[in-house]
Amino acid sequence: MNHAQEYTRKAIHMGFGIIFIALIQFAGVQTSTLIIGLCLIAGGVLSLALMRGHDFPLLRQIVEMVERDNEKHFPGRAAVHFFIAAIILLILFKDNQPLIIASLCVQVFADSTAALIGLHFGKHKLYKKKTWEGSAACLITAIICINLFFPLHIEIIGGIIATLVELLPLDDNFWVPLATATAIRLLI
């Protein structure tokens, strides 16, 4: 994936994330769960249709433009996993809207920052394609995101957990928000 594709991917990632965060903030947990659930169903249906060869020219073009090579067998995989994580957060932590928003902010902003800083300034490999510079950007951004809602000890530990999970060979769109929310919940 070239730099322009990664920028486009992260812009779409951040756009959806900001919409979800704003939705949760202004519409509340219950309404957001319903709307994001409907988006998940629609996204799943479109993904299955693309996998089965149905052609939606604009959607196919977007998928081709932003999907990494290892994701093309499951179009929209990252978005679907993010939607699932958001719904799980909304259900499990429905009593704590700031926790949900902080965890989604970490995924949206820390993940994007890590990728873009790593892409541009990453010189020191840490693990596979991950760099020290990208991971430091992830940690700092995660701490800032959590700081908007929680005190210092929670933001630091939550940021470290998010950064460590982001380094693992797991789907970060799914696991980072869940791990961050769990860490915050245990620390509250």
C-alpha positions in Angstrom: 0.0 0.0 0.0 1.5 3.3 -1.0 1.4 6.5 1.1 -1.6 8.1 -0.7 -3.6 4.9 -0.1 -2.7 4.9 3.6 -3.7 8.5 4.0 -7.0 7.8 2.3 -7.5 4.7 4.5 -6.8 6.7 7.7 -9.0 9.6 6.6 -12.0 7.2 6.0 -11.1 5.5 9.3 -11.1 8.8 11.2 -14.3 10.0 9.4 -16.3 7.0 10.4 -14.9 7.1 13.9 -15.7 10.8 14.4 -19.3 10.2 13.2 -19.7 7.3 15.7 -18.2 9.3 18.5 -20.5 12.3 17.8 -23.5 10.0 17.4 -22.8 8.5 20.9 -22.2 11.9 22.4 -25.3 13.5 21.0 -27.8 10.7 20.5 -26.9 8.6 23.5 -26.0 5.0 24.0 -29.3 3.3 23.2 -30.0 5.2 20.0 -26.3 4.8 18.9 -26.5 1.0 19.5 -29.5 0.8 17.2 -28.0 3.0 14.5 -24.5 1.4 14.6 -26.2 -2.1 14.6 -28.1 -1.2 11.4 -24.8 0.1 9.9 -23.1 -3.2 10.8 -25.9 -5.2 9.1 -25.8 -3.0 6.0 -22.0 -3.2 5.9 -22.0 -6.9 6.4 -24.5 -7.4 3.6 -22.5 -5.1 1.2 -19.3 -6.9 2.2 -20.8 -10.3 1.4 -22.2 -9.1 -1.9 -18.8 -7.8 -2.9 -17.2 -11.1 -1.9 -19.7 -13.0 -4.0 -18.9 -10.9 -7.1 -21.7 -8.4 -7.1 -20.5 -5.1 -8.4 -21.2 -1.7 -6.9 -18.8 0.5 -8.8 -18.3 3.3 -6.3 -18.1 0.9 -3.3 -15.7 -1.4 -5.2 -13.5 1.6 -6.1 -13.4 2.7 -2.4 -12.5 -0.9 -1.3 -9.8 -1.2 -3.9 -8.4 2.2 -2.9 -8.2 1.6 0.9 -8.0 -2.1 1.6 -4.7 -3.6 2.3 -3.7 -6.6 0.2 -4.3 -9.0 3.1 -7.8 -7.6 3.6 -9.2 -7.8 0.0 -10.6 -11.3 0.5 -13.0 -9.7 3.1 -14.0 -6.2 1.8 -14.6 -3.7 4.5 -13.2 -6.1 7.2 -11.6 -3.3 9.2 -14.9 -1.3 9.2 -17.0 -4.3 10.1 -14.6 -5.2 13.0 -14.7 -1.6 14.2 -18.6 -1.6 14.1 -18.7 -4.8 16.1 -16.3 -3.5 18.7 -18.4 -0.3 19.0 -21.5 -2.3 19.5 -19.9 -4.5 22.1 -18.7 -1.4 24.0 -22.2 0.1 23.8 -23.7 -3.0 25.3 -21.1 -3.9 27.9 -20.4 -0.4 29.1 -23.8 1.2 28.5 -23.7 2.8 31.9 -20.5 4.7 31.2 -20.7 6.9 28.0 -17.3 8.6 28.7 -15.6 5.2 28.8 -17.1 4.2 25.5 -16.2 7.5 23.8 -12.6 7.5 25.3 -12.0 3.9 24.0 -13.3 4.7 20.5 -11.3 7.9 20.5 -8.2 5.9 21.3 -8.8 3.6 18.4 -9.7 6.3 15.9 -7.0 8.8 16.7 -4.2 6.9 18.3 -4.2 4.2 15.6 -4.3 6.7 12.8 -1.6 8.8 14.4 0.6 5.8 14.9 0.2 4.7 11.3 0.9 8.2 9.9 3.8 9.0 12.2 5.3 5.5 11.6 4.9 5.9 7.9 6.6 9.3 7.8 9.1 9.3 10.6 9.4 5.6 11.5 13.1 4.7 11.3 13.5 2.2 14.2 11.7 -1.1 13.7 10.0 -2.4 16.8 7.9 -5.3 15.6 7.2 -6.3 12.0 6.1 -3.1 10.3 5.6 -1.2 13.6 8.2 1.4 14.6 9.2 3.0 17.9 8.1 6.4 16.5 4.7 5.2 15.5 4.2 3.4 18.9 5.3 6.5 20.8 2.7 8.5 18.8 0.1 5.9 19.6 0.9 6.1 23.3 0.9 9.9 23.5 -2.4 10.2 21.5 -4.1 7.5 23.6 -3.1 9.3 26.8 -4.5 12.5 25.4 -7.8 10.8 24.4 -8.2 9.2 27.7 -7.2 12.4 29.5 -10.3 14.1 28.2 -12.4 11.9 30.5 -10.3 10.3 33.2 -7.5 11.1 35.7 -3.7 10.7 35.2 -3.2 7.2 36.4 -6.0 5.9 34.2 -4.9 7.7 31.1 -1.3 6.4 31.4 -2.2 2.8 32.1 -5.0 2.9 29.5 -2.6 4.4 27.0 0.1 1.8 27.6 -2.5 -1.1 27.3 -3.8 0.4 24.0 -0.3 0.8 22.6 0.7 -2.8 23.6 -2.5 -4.2 22.0 -1.9 -2.2 18.9 1.5 -3.8 18.6 0.1 -7.3 18.7 -0.7 -9.3 15.5 -4.4 -8.9 16.2 -7.1 -6.8 14.5 -6.6 -3.5 16.2 -9.9 -2.1 15.0 -11.6 -4.7 17.2 -9.2 -5.3 20.1 -7.8 -1.9 20.9 -11.1 -0.3 21.9 -12.1 -3.4 23.9 -8.8 -3.7 25.7 -8.8 0.1 26.4 -12.3 0.0 27.8 -11.6 -3.0 29.9 -8.5 -1.4 31.4 -10.3 1.8 32.1 -13.2 0.0 33.7 -10.8 -2.0 36.0 -9.0 1.2 37.0 -12.1 3.2 37.8 
